[in-house]
Amino acid sequence: MSIDLIRRLFGEERIILLSAETEQGARRLAEQIGKSEEHEYLTSRPNDLLRWSFEKIERMYAVEEDTLTSGTELLARFLRQSEVESLLTPFDDEDDTLD
């Protein structure tokens, strides 16, 4: 299976809270974290290398709170119907679609 196809099949979106004085400082810190967590390993399939790599910072938001307390909203966004359906669909661990 080609790397391009795998990229389309798998992805991870992360939301990380950072403390920085400026947006540029937060962006640098986010990139450092993303790059520091890149890794690769062989899966249980012969010669099947799985690589997690940092691609980009999709977007950044300032948290307009001086102190974070219980109940502080960090992110809210509207979803397309297809995104809602995808989020509500459980993973089928028995499905072997990569063969």
Biopython code that builds the backbone (N, CA, C, O; Angstrom):
import numpy as np
from Bio.PDB.StructureBuilder import StructureBuilder

atoms = [
    (1, "MET", "N", (0.851, -1.168, 0.000)),
    (1, "MET", "CA", (0.000, 0.000, 0.000)),
    (1, "MET", "C", (0.898, 1.233, 0.000)),
    (1, "MET", "O", (1.894, 1.277, 0.722)),
    (2, "SER", "N", (0.557, 2.213, -0.790)),
    (2, "SER", "CA", (1.402, 3.401, -0.891)),
    (2, "SER", "C", (1.205, 4.329, 0.307)),
    (2, "SER", "O", (0.164, 4.304, 0.962)),
    (3, "ILE", "N", (2.214, 5.140, 0.578)),
    (3, "ILE", "CA", (2.148, 6.112, 1.668)),
    (3, "ILE", "C", (1.002, 7.096, 1.437)),
    (3, "ILE", "O", (0.315, 7.472, 2.387)),
    (4, "ASP", "N", (0.785, 7.520, 0.183)),
    (4, "ASP", "CA", (-0.290, 8.475, -0.098)),
    (4, "ASP", "C", (-1.646, 7.910, 0.311)),
    (4, "ASP", "O", (-2.471, 8.630, 0.873)),
    (5, "LEU", "N", (-1.880, 6.639, 0.037)),
    (5, "LEU", "CA", (-3.153, 6.027, 0.401)),
    (5, "LEU", "C", (-3.295, 5.942, 1.911)),
    (5, "LEU", "O", (-4.374, 6.185, 2.452)),
    (6, "ILE", "N", (-2.209, 5.597, 2.591)),
    (6, "ILE", "CA", (-2.266, 5.514, 4.052)),
    (6, "ILE", "C", (-2.578, 6.879, 4.645)),
    (6, "ILE", "O", (-3.355, 6.970, 5.596)),
    (7, "ARG", "N", (-1.998, 7.930, 4.112)),
    (7, "ARG", "CA", (-2.279, 9.272, 4.631)),
    (7, "ARG", "C", (-3.757, 9.591, 4.510)),
    (7, "ARG", "O", (-4.330, 10.256, 5.373)),
    (8, "ARG", "N", (-4.365, 9.119, 3.449)),
    (8, "ARG", "CA", (-5.787, 9.391, 3.281)),
    (8, "ARG", "C", (-6.645, 8.532, 4.197)),
    (8, "ARG", "O", (-7.767, 8.911, 4.535)),
    (9, "LEU", "N", (-6.127, 7.383, 4.601)),
    (9, "LEU", "CA", (-6.897, 6.485, 5.439)),
    (9, "LEU", "C", (-6.800, 6.829, 6.921)),
    (9, "LEU", "O", (-7.757, 6.628, 7.669)),
    (10, "PHE", "N", (-5.664, 7.339, 7.341)),
    (10, "PHE", "CA", (-5.439, 7.578, 8.763)),
    (10, "PHE", "C", (-4.982, 9.002, 9.001)),
    (10, "PHE", "O", (-4.265, 9.580, 8.185)),
    (11, "GLY", "N", (-5.388, 9.545, 10.088)),
    (11, "GLY", "CA", (-4.944, 10.867, 10.480)),
    (11, "GLY", "C", (-5.304, 11.084, 11.932)),
    (11, "GLY", "O", (-6.149, 10.386, 12.492)),
    (12, "GLU", "N", (-4.668, 12.034, 12.515)),
    (12, "GLU", "CA", (-4.943, 12.349, 13.908)),
    (12, "GLU", "C", (-5.033, 13.849, 14.043)),
    (12, "GLU", "O", (-4.170, 14.580, 13.557)),
    (13, "GLU", "N", (-6.065, 14.303, 14.696)),
    (13, "GLU", "CA", (-6.208, 15.713, 15.006)),
    (13, "GLU", "C", (-6.058, 15.846, 16.512)),
    (13, "GLU", "O", (-6.722, 15.144, 17.275)),
    (14, "ARG", "N", (-5.190, 16.744, 16.931)),
    (14, "ARG", "CA", (-4.958, 16.942, 18.359)),
    (14, "ARG", "C", (-5.211, 18.387, 18.715)),
    (14, "ARG", "O", (-4.950, 19.296, 17.926)),
    (15, "ILE", "N", (-5.713, 18.582, 19.892)),
    (15, "ILE", "CA", (-5.896, 19.921, 20.442)),
    (15, "ILE", "C", (-5.040, 19.975, 21.697)),
    (15, "ILE", "O", (-5.255, 19.221, 22.647)),
    (16, "ILE", "N", (-4.063, 20.879, 21.687)),
    (16, "ILE", "CA", (-3.107, 20.976, 22.789)),
    (16, "ILE", "C", (-3.130, 22.398, 23.334)),
    (16, "ILE", "O", (-3.036, 23.365, 22.578)),
    (17, "LEU", "N", (-3.254, 22.513, 24.627)),
    (17, "LEU", "CA", (-3.249, 23.813, 25.292)),
    (17, "LEU", "C", (-1.795, 24.205, 25.567)),
    (17, "LEU", "O", (-1.054, 23.458, 26.206)),
    (18, "LEU", "N", (-1.396, 25.375, 25.085)),
    (18, "LEU", "CA", (-0.034, 25.871, 25.263)),
    (18, "LEU", "C", (-0.062, 27.214, 25.977)),
    (18, "LEU", "O", (-1.024, 27.973, 25.860)),
    (19, "SER", "N", (0.985, 27.493, 26.705)),
    (19, "SER", "CA", (1.135, 28.787, 27.342)),
    (19, "SER", "C", (2.303, 29.506, 26.675)),
    (19, "SER", "O", (3.435, 29.022, 26.698)),
    (20, "ALA", "N", (2.019, 30.664, 26.082)),
    (20, "ALA", "CA", (3.062, 31.443, 25.411)),
    (20, "ALA", "C", (2.667, 32.915, 25.442)),
    (20, "ALA", "O", (1.486, 33.253, 25.527)),
    (21, "GLU", "N", (3.658, 33.772, 25.373)),
    (21, "GLU", "CA", (3.411, 35.214, 25.402)),
    (21, "GLU", "C", (2.868, 35.739, 24.077)),
    (21, "GLU", "O", (2.092, 36.695, 24.051)),
    (22, "THR", "N", (3.282, 35.103, 22.965)),
    (22, "THR", "CA", (2.878, 35.571, 21.645)),
    (22, "THR", "C", (2.385, 34.398, 20.799)),
    (22, "THR", "O", (2.650, 33.239, 21.119)),
    (23, "GLU", "N", (1.669, 34.705, 19.723)),
    (23, "GLU", "CA", (1.232, 33.658, 18.798)),
    (23, "GLU", "C", (2.436, 32.975, 18.167)),
    (23, "GLU", "O", (2.442, 31.756, 17.992)),
    (24, "GLN", "N", (3.463, 33.762, 17.822)),
    (24, "GLN", "CA", (4.669, 33.193, 17.230)),
    (24, "GLN", "C", (5.342, 32.212, 18.201)),
    (24, "GLN", "O", (5.820, 31.155, 17.790)),
    (25, "GLY", "N", (5.376, 32.568, 19.476)),
    (25, "GLY", "CA", (5.949, 31.675, 20.484)),
    (25, "GLY", "C", (5.135, 30.395, 20.628)),
    (25, "GLY", "O", (5.701, 29.310, 20.766)),
    (26, "ALA", "N", (3.829, 30.513, 20.598)),
    (26, "ALA", "CA", (2.954, 29.339, 20.687)),
    (26, "ALA", "C", (3.134, 28.453, 19.460)),
    (26, "ALA", "O", (3.155, 27.228, 19.575)),
    (27, "ARG", "N", (3.265, 29.064, 18.292)),
    (27, "ARG", "CA", (3.460, 28.295, 17.056)),
    (27, "ARG", "C", (4.784, 27.524, 17.110)),
    (27, "ARG", "O", (4.838, 26.355, 16.729)),
    (28, "ARG", "N", (5.848, 28.177, 17.582)),
    (28, "ARG", "CA", (7.152, 27.500, 17.701)),
    (28, "ARG", "C", (7.058, 26.314, 18.657)),
    (28, "ARG", "O", (7.573, 25.232, 18.375)),
    (29, "LEU", "N", (6.395, 26.534, 19.786)),
    (29, "LEU", "CA", (6.247, 25.468, 20.775)),
    (29, "LEU", "C", (5.419, 24.312, 20.210)),
    (29, "LEU", "O", (5.756, 23.148, 20.424)),
    (30, "ALA", "N", (4.348, 24.623, 19.497)),
    (30, "ALA", "CA", (3.510, 23.578, 18.897)),
    (30, "ALA", "C", (4.296, 22.763, 17.879)),
    (30, "ALA", "O", (4.177, 21.539, 17.842)),
    (31, "GLU", "N", (5.096, 23.426, 17.057)),
    (31, "GLU", "CA", (5.918, 22.715, 16.074)),
    (31, "GLU", "C", (6.952, 21.827, 16.759)),
    (31, "GLU", "O", (7.198, 20.707, 16.313)),
    (32, "GLN", "N", (7.560, 22.317, 17.838)),
    (32, "GLN", "CA", (8.534, 21.507, 18.579)),
    (32, "GLN", "C", (7.874, 20.242, 19.127)),
    (32, "GLN", "O", (8.433, 19.149, 19.035)),
    (33, "ILE", "N", (6.686, 20.403, 19.697)),
    (33, "ILE", "CA", (5.967, 19.250, 20.248)),
    (33, "ILE", "C", (5.630, 18.266, 19.132)),
    (33, "ILE", "O", (5.872, 17.066, 19.264)),
    (34, "GLY", "N", (5.071, 18.773, 18.035)),
    (34, "GLY", "CA", (4.705, 17.900, 16.923)),
    (34, "GLY", "C", (5.889, 17.129, 16.372)),
    (34, "GLY", "O", (5.798, 15.921, 16.156)),
    (35, "LYS", "N", (6.989, 17.810, 16.144)),
    (35, "LYS", "CA", (8.178, 17.160, 15.582)),
    (35, "LYS", "C", (8.817, 16.199, 16.576)),
    (35, "LYS", "O", (9.378, 15.179, 16.175)),
    (36, "SER", "N", (8.740, 16.511, 17.870)),
    (36, "SER", "CA", (9.361, 15.637, 18.869)),
    (36, "SER", "C", (8.609, 14.322, 19.019)),
    (36, "SER", "O", (9.158, 13.353, 19.543)),
    (37, "GLU", "N", (7.379, 14.277, 18.573)),
    (37, "GLU", "CA", (6.580, 13.055, 18.715)),
    (37, "GLU", "C", (6.512, 12.236, 17.425)),
    (37, "GLU", "O", (5.762, 11.262, 17.350)),
    (38, "GLU", "N", (7.281, 12.620, 16.423)),
    (38, "GLU", "CA", (7.345, 11.816, 15.202)),
    (38, "GLU", "C", (8.044, 10.499, 15.532)),
    (38, "GLU", "O", (9.028, 10.475, 16.272)),
    (39, "HIS", "N", (7.533, 9.422, 14.984)),
    (39, "HIS", "CA", (8.175, 8.126, 15.170)),
    (39, "HIS", "C", (7.657, 7.147, 14.127)),
    (39, "HIS", "O", (6.677, 7.409, 13.431)),
    (40, "GLU", "N", (8.337, 6.022, 14.040)),
    (40, "GLU", "CA", (7.926, 4.976, 13.113)),
    (40, "GLU", "C", (8.256, 3.628, 13.721)),
    (40, "GLU", "O", (9.164, 3.504, 14.543)),
    (41, "TYR", "N", (7.508, 2.626, 13.305)),
    (41, "TYR", "CA", (7.753, 1.272, 13.787)),
    (41, "TYR", "C", (7.146, 0.276, 12.811)),
    (41, "TYR", "O", (6.264, 0.604, 12.017)),
    (42, "LEU", "N", (7.647, -0.951, 12.896)),
    (42, "LEU", "CA", (7.102, -2.030, 12.085)),
    (42, "LEU", "C", (5.856, -2.570, 12.770)),
    (42, "LEU", "O", (5.836, -2.757, 13.986)),
    (43, "THR", "N", (4.826, -2.817, 11.987)),
    (43, "THR", "CA", (3.594, -3.383, 12.528)),
    (43, "THR", "C", (3.709, -4.893, 12.566)),
    (43, "THR", "O", (4.763, -5.448, 12.257)),
    (44, "SER", "N", (2.643, -5.552, 12.940)),
    (44, "SER", "CA", (2.654, -7.015, 13.001)),
    (44, "SER", "C", (2.673, -7.648, 11.618)),
    (44, "SER", "O", (2.938, -8.844, 11.491)),
    (45, "ARG", "N", (2.399, -6.870, 10.589)),
    (45, "ARG", "CA", (2.483, -7.383, 9.220)),
    (45, "ARG", "C", (3.924, -7.291, 8.731)),
    (45, "ARG", "O", (4.599, -6.297, 8.998)),
    (46, "PRO", "N", (4.398, -8.285, 8.036)),
    (46, "PRO", "CA", (5.799, -8.255, 7.552)),
    (46, "PRO", "C", (6.069, -7.040, 6.661)),
    (46, "PRO", "O", (5.278, -6.711, 5.777)),
    (47, "ASN", "N", (7.177, -6.399, 6.909)),
    (47, "ASN", "CA", (7.642, -5.251, 6.111)),
    (47, "ASN", "C", (6.639, -4.110, 6.043)),
    (47, "ASN", "O", (6.637, -3.356, 5.071)),
    (48, "ASP", "N", (5.800, -3.969, 7.039)),
    (48, "ASP", "CA", (4.780, -2.912, 7.061)),
    (48, "ASP", "C", (5.207, -1.844, 8.063)),
    (48, "ASP", "O", (5.058, -2.021, 9.272)),
    (49, "LEU", "N", (5.736, -0.743, 7.554)),
    (49, "LEU", "CA", (6.243, 0.343, 8.386)),
    (49, "LEU", "C", (5.141, 1.369, 8.613)),
    (49, "LEU", "O", (4.528, 1.845, 7.658)),
    (50, "LEU", "N", (4.890, 1.707, 9.859)),
    (50, "LEU", "CA", (3.916, 2.737, 10.206)),
    (50, "LEU", "C", (4.682, 3.963, 10.674)),
    (50, "LEU", "O", (5.501, 3.871, 11.588)),
    (51, "ARG", "N", (4.427, 5.094, 10.065)),
    (51, "ARG", "CA", (5.156, 6.320, 10.382)),
    (51, "ARG", "C", (4.165, 7.404, 10.800)),
    (51, "ARG", "O", (3.222, 7.720, 10.074)),
    (52, "TRP", "N", (4.397, 7.962, 11.980)),
    (52, "TRP", "CA", (3.644, 9.125, 12.439)),
    (52, "TRP", "C", (4.532, 10.332, 12.218)),
    (52, "TRP", "O", (5.638, 10.401, 12.755)),
    (53, "SER", "N", (4.054, 11.283, 11.431)),
    (53, "SER", "CA", (4.870, 12.460, 11.170)),
    (53, "SER", "C", (4.036, 13.722, 11.342)),
    (53, "SER", "O", (2.833, 13.740, 11.080)),
    (54, "PHE", "N", (4.696, 14.752, 11.781)),
    (54, "PHE", "CA", (4.065, 16.052, 11.945)),
    (54, "PHE", "C", (3.898, 16.666, 10.563)),
    (54, "PHE", "O", (4.866, 16.787, 9.813)),
    (55, "GLU", "N", (2.678, 17.052, 10.226)),
    (55, "GLU", "CA", (2.416, 17.649, 8.919)),
    (55, "GLU", "C", (2.332, 19.172, 9.010)),
    (55, "GLU", "O", (3.058, 19.879, 8.311)),
    (56, "LYS", "N", (1.452, 19.672, 9.866)),
    (56, "LYS", "CA", (1.291, 21.124, 9.964)),
    (56, "LYS", "C", (0.411, 21.484, 11.150)),
    (56, "LYS", "O", (-0.281, 20.644, 11.725)),
    (57, "ILE", "N", (0.462, 22.743, 11.487)),
    (57, "ILE", "CA", (-0.481, 23.298, 12.461)),
    (57, "ILE", "C", (-1.679, 23.766, 11.650)),
    (57, "ILE", "O", (-1.570, 24.671, 10.823)),
    (58, "GLU", "N", (-2.805, 23.147, 11.893)),
    (58, "GLU", "CA", (-4.001, 23.470, 11.117)),
    (58, "GLU", "C", (-4.519, 24.861, 11.465)),
    (58, "GLU", "O", (-4.819, 25.659, 10.577)),
    (59, "ARG", "N", (-4.621, 25.145, 12.747)),
    (59, "ARG", "CA", (-5.081, 26.462, 13.177)),
    (59, "ARG", "C", (-4.760, 26.652, 14.653)),
    (59, "ARG", "O", (-4.534, 25.691, 15.390)),
    (60, "MET", "N", (-4.746, 27.900, 15.059)),
    (60, "MET", "CA", (-4.486, 28.233, 16.455)),
    (60, "MET", "C", (-5.562, 29.202, 16.933)),
    (60, "MET", "O", (-6.054, 30.037, 16.174)),
    (61, "TYR", "N", (-5.911, 29.071, 18.194)),
    (61, "TYR", "CA", (-6.894, 29.954, 18.806)),
    (61, "TYR", "C", (-6.331, 30.455, 20.133)),
    (61, "TYR", "O", (-5.708, 29.702, 20.881)),
    (62, "ALA", "N", (-6.556, 31.705, 20.405)),
    (62, "ALA", "CA", (-6.182, 32.257, 21.711)),
    (62, "ALA", "C", (-7.289, 31.926, 22.704)),
    (62, "ALA", "O", (-8.474, 32.008, 22.379)),
    (63, "VAL", "N", (-6.896, 31.556, 23.903)),
    (63, "VAL", "CA", (-7.862, 31.338, 24.984)),
    (63, "VAL", "C", (-7.952, 32.649, 25.737)),
    (63, "VAL", "O", (-6.978, 33.107, 26.334)),
    (64, "GLU", "N", (-9.113, 33.238, 25.703)),
    (64, "GLU", "CA", (-9.304, 34.575, 26.281)),
    (64, "GLU", "C", (-9.685, 34.515, 27.757)),
    (64, "GLU", "O", (-10.646, 35.154, 28.187)),
    (65, "GLU", "N", (-8.939, 33.757, 28.510)),
    (65, "GLU", "CA", (-9.170, 33.632, 29.944)),
    (65, "GLU", "C", (-7.844, 33.842, 30.660)),
    (65, "GLU", "O", (-6.815, 33.327, 30.222)),
    (66, "ASP", "N", (-7.859, 34.590, 31.752)),
    (66, "ASP", "CA", (-6.639, 34.756, 32.534)),
    (66, "ASP", "C", (-6.309, 33.488, 33.315)),
    (66, "ASP", "O", (-5.143, 33.121, 33.456)),
    (67, "THR", "N", (-7.335, 32.833, 33.813)),
    (67, "THR", "CA", (-7.156, 31.614, 34.584)),
    (67, "THR", "C", (-8.122, 30.562, 34.058)),
    (67, "THR", "O", (-9.318, 30.821, 33.925)),
    (68, "LEU", "N", (-7.613, 29.400, 33.767)),
    (68, "LEU", "CA", (-8.477, 28.315, 33.331)),
    (68, "LEU", "C", (-9.082, 27.642, 34.548)),
    (68, "LEU", "O", (-8.372, 27.207, 35.455)),
    (69, "THR", "N", (-10.387, 27.565, 34.553)),
    (69, "THR", "CA", (-11.092, 26.910, 35.644)),
    (69, "THR", "C", (-11.998, 25.835, 35.061)),
    (69, "THR", "O", (-12.202, 25.774, 33.848)),
    (70, "SER", "N", (-12.521, 25.015, 35.903)),
    (70, "SER", "CA", (-13.432, 23.964, 35.467)),
    (70, "SER", "C", (-14.592, 24.570, 34.694)),
    (70, "SER", "O", (-15.232, 25.511, 35.164)),
    (71, "GLY", "N", (-14.858, 24.041, 33.528)),
    (71, "GLY", "CA", (-15.951, 24.535, 32.704)),
    (71, "GLY", "C", (-15.544, 25.556, 31.664)),
    (71, "GLY", "O", (-16.383, 25.992, 30.875)),
    (72, "THR", "N", (-14.260, 25.957, 31.638)),
    (72, "THR", "CA", (-13.799, 26.902, 30.625)),
    (72, "THR", "C", (-13.824, 26.223, 29.264)),
    (72, "THR", "O", (-13.208, 25.171, 29.089)),
    (73, "GLU", "N", (-14.520, 26.802, 28.306)),
    (73, "GLU", "CA", (-14.579, 26.232, 26.962)),
    (73, "GLU", "C", (-13.293, 26.546, 26.219)),
    (73, "GLU", "O", (-12.877, 27.702, 26.141)),
    (74, "LEU", "N", (-12.671, 25.522, 25.679)),
    (74, "LEU", "CA", (-11.431, 25.704, 24.938)),
    (74, "LEU", "C", (-11.661, 25.733, 23.440)),
    (74, "LEU", "O", (-10.951, 26.434, 22.719)),
    (75, "LEU", "N", (-12.641, 24.985, 22.961)),
    (75, "LEU", "CA", (-12.893, 24.943, 21.525)),
    (75, "LEU", "C", (-14.328, 24.509, 21.274)),
    (75, "LEU", "O", (-14.833, 23.586, 21.912)),
    (76, "ALA", "N", (-14.961, 25.172, 20.356)),
    (76, "ALA", "CA", (-16.273, 24.756, 19.859)),
    (76, "ALA", "C", (-16.269, 25.032, 18.370)),
    (76, "ALA", "O", (-15.781, 26.073, 17.930)),
    (77, "ARG", "N", (-16.801, 24.120, 17.601)),
    (77, "ARG", "CA", (-16.883, 24.338, 16.166)),
    (77, "ARG", "C", (-18.107, 23.626, 15.616)),
    (77, "ARG", "O", (-18.581, 22.650, 16.197)),
    (78, "PHE", "N", (-18.606, 24.110, 14.515)),
    (78, "PHE", "CA", (-19.730, 23.484, 13.841)),
    (78, "PHE", "C", (-19.207, 22.401, 12.910)),
    (78, "PHE", "O", (-18.161, 22.563, 12.281)),
    (79, "LEU", "N", (-19.933, 21.308, 12.828)),
    (79, "LEU", "CA", (-19.528, 20.177, 12.016)),
    (79, "LEU", "C", (-20.485, 19.971, 10.855)),
    (79, "LEU", "O", (-21.679, 20.250, 10.969)),
    (80, "ARG", "N", (-19.961, 19.482, 9.740)),
    (80, "ARG", "CA", (-20.801, 19.059, 8.626)),
    (80, "ARG", "C", (-21.504, 17.761, 9.020)),
    (80, "ARG", "O", (-21.043, 17.046, 9.910)),
    (81, "GLN", "N", (-22.598, 17.466, 8.368)),
    (81, "GLN", "CA", (-23.333, 16.239, 8.661)),
    (81, "GLN", "C", (-22.437, 15.011, 8.503)),
    (81, "GLN", "O", (-22.509, 14.088, 9.315)),
    (82, "SER", "N", (-21.597, 14.990, 7.474)),
    (82, "SER", "CA", (-20.711, 13.846, 7.257)),
    (82, "SER", "C", (-19.712, 13.687, 8.405)),
    (82, "SER", "O", (-19.351, 12.563, 8.755)),
    (83, "GLU", "N", (-19.260, 14.801, 8.996)),
    (83, "GLU", "CA", (-18.349, 14.730, 10.136)),
    (83, "GLU", "C", (-19.049, 14.165, 11.365)),
    (83, "GLU", "O", (-18.474, 13.369, 12.107)),
    (84, "VAL", "N", (-20.296, 14.585, 11.573)),
    (84, "VAL", "CA", (-21.080, 14.068, 12.700)),
    (84, "VAL", "C", (-21.254, 12.565, 12.551)),
    (84, "VAL", "O", (-21.037, 11.814, 13.502)),
    (85, "GLU", "N", (-21.645, 12.123, 11.356)),
    (85, "GLU", "CA", (-21.846, 10.695, 11.118)),
    (85, "GLU", "C", (-20.558, 9.918, 11.330)),
    (85, "GLU", "O", (-20.571, 8.826, 11.899)),
    (86, "SER", "N", (-19.441, 10.481, 10.871)),
    (86, "SER", "CA", (-18.154, 9.818, 11.049)),
    (86, "SER", "C", (-17.799, 9.689, 12.530)),
    (86, "SER", "O", (-17.346, 8.633, 12.969)),
    (87, "LEU", "N", (-18.001, 10.748, 13.291)),
    (87, "LEU", "CA", (-17.688, 10.713, 14.720)),
    (87, "LEU", "C", (-18.569, 9.736, 15.483)),
    (87, "LEU", "O", (-18.140, 9.169, 16.488)),
    (88, "LEU", "N", (-19.790, 9.537, 15.017)),
    (88, "LEU", "CA", (-20.721, 8.643, 15.699)),
    (88, "LEU", "C", (-20.595, 7.186, 15.253)),
    (88, "LEU", "O", (-21.239, 6.304, 15.820)),
    (89, "THR", "N", (-19.775, 6.938, 14.251)),
    (89, "THR", "CA", (-19.593, 5.579, 13.751)),
    (89, "THR", "C", (-18.441, 4.924, 14.492)),
    (89, "THR", "O", (-17.311, 5.407, 14.429)),
    (90, "PRO", "N", (-18.714, 3.813, 15.206)),
    (90, "PRO", "CA", (-17.627, 3.156, 15.947)),
    (90, "PRO", "C", (-16.632, 2.499, 14.997)),
    (90, "PRO", "O", (-16.983, 2.114, 13.882)),
    (91, "PHE", "N", (-15.403, 2.377, 15.446)),
    (91, "PHE", "CA", (-14.385, 1.670, 14.681)),
    (91, "PHE", "C", (-14.698, 0.182, 14.722)),
    (91, "PHE", "O", (-15.091, -0.349, 15.761)),
    (92, "ASP", "N", (-14.525, -0.475, 13.611)),
    (92, "ASP", "CA", (-14.693, -1.914, 13.543)),
    (92, "ASP", "C", (-13.311, -2.527, 13.615)),
    (92, "ASP", "O", (-12.614, -2.609, 12.604)),
    (93, "ASP", "N", (-12.908, -2.959, 14.799)),
    (93, "ASP", "CA", (-11.564, -3.497, 14.990)),
    (93, "ASP", "C", (-11.328, -4.780, 14.207)),
    (93, "ASP", "O", (-10.182, -5.161, 13.969)),
    (94, "GLU", "N", (-12.391, -5.437, 13.810)),
    (94, "GLU", "CA", (-12.265, -6.660, 13.043)),
    (94, "GLU", "C", (-12.113, -6.401, 11.561)),
    (94, "GLU", "O", (-11.732, -7.302, 10.814)),
    (95, "ASP", "N", (-12.405, -5.178, 11.114)),
    (95, "ASP", "CA", (-12.322, -4.841, 9.696)),
    (95, "ASP", "C", (-10.865, -4.779, 9.280)),
    (95, "ASP", "O", (-10.063, -4.117, 9.939)),
    (96, "ASP", "N", (-10.513, -5.445, 8.217)),
    (96, "ASP", "CA", (-9.135, -5.509, 7.767)),
    (96, "ASP", "C", (-9.029, -4.895, 6.375)),
    (96, "ASP", "O", (-8.679, -5.579, 5.413)),
    (97, "THR", "N", (-9.337, -3.582, 6.272)),
    (97, "THR", "CA", (-9.441, -2.925, 4.968)),
    (97, "THR", "C", (-8.093, -2.618, 4.339)),
    (97, "THR", "O", (-8.058, -2.183, 3.188)),
    (98, "LEU", "N", (-6.995, -2.821, 5.028)),
    (98, "LEU", "CA", (-5.688, -2.485, 4.478)),
    (98, "LEU", "C", (-5.075, -3.616, 3.666)),
    (98, "LEU", "O", (-4.018, -3.424, 3.065)),
    (99, "ASP", "N", (-5.696, -4.776, 3.628)),
    (99, "ASP", "CA", (-5.133, -5.877, 2.835)),
    (99, "ASP", "C", (-5.268, -5.640, 1.356)),
    (99, "ASP", "O", (-4.843, -6.473, 0.556)),
]
sb = StructureBuilder()
sb.init_structure("model")
sb.init_model(0)
sb.init_chain("A")
sb.init_seg("    ")
for serial, (resi, resn, name, xyz) in enumerate(atoms, 1):
    if name == "N":
        sb.init_residue(resn, " ", resi, " ")
    sb.init_atom(name, np.array(xyz, "f"), 0.0, 1.0, " ", f" {name:<3s}", serial, name[0])
structure = sb.get_structure()
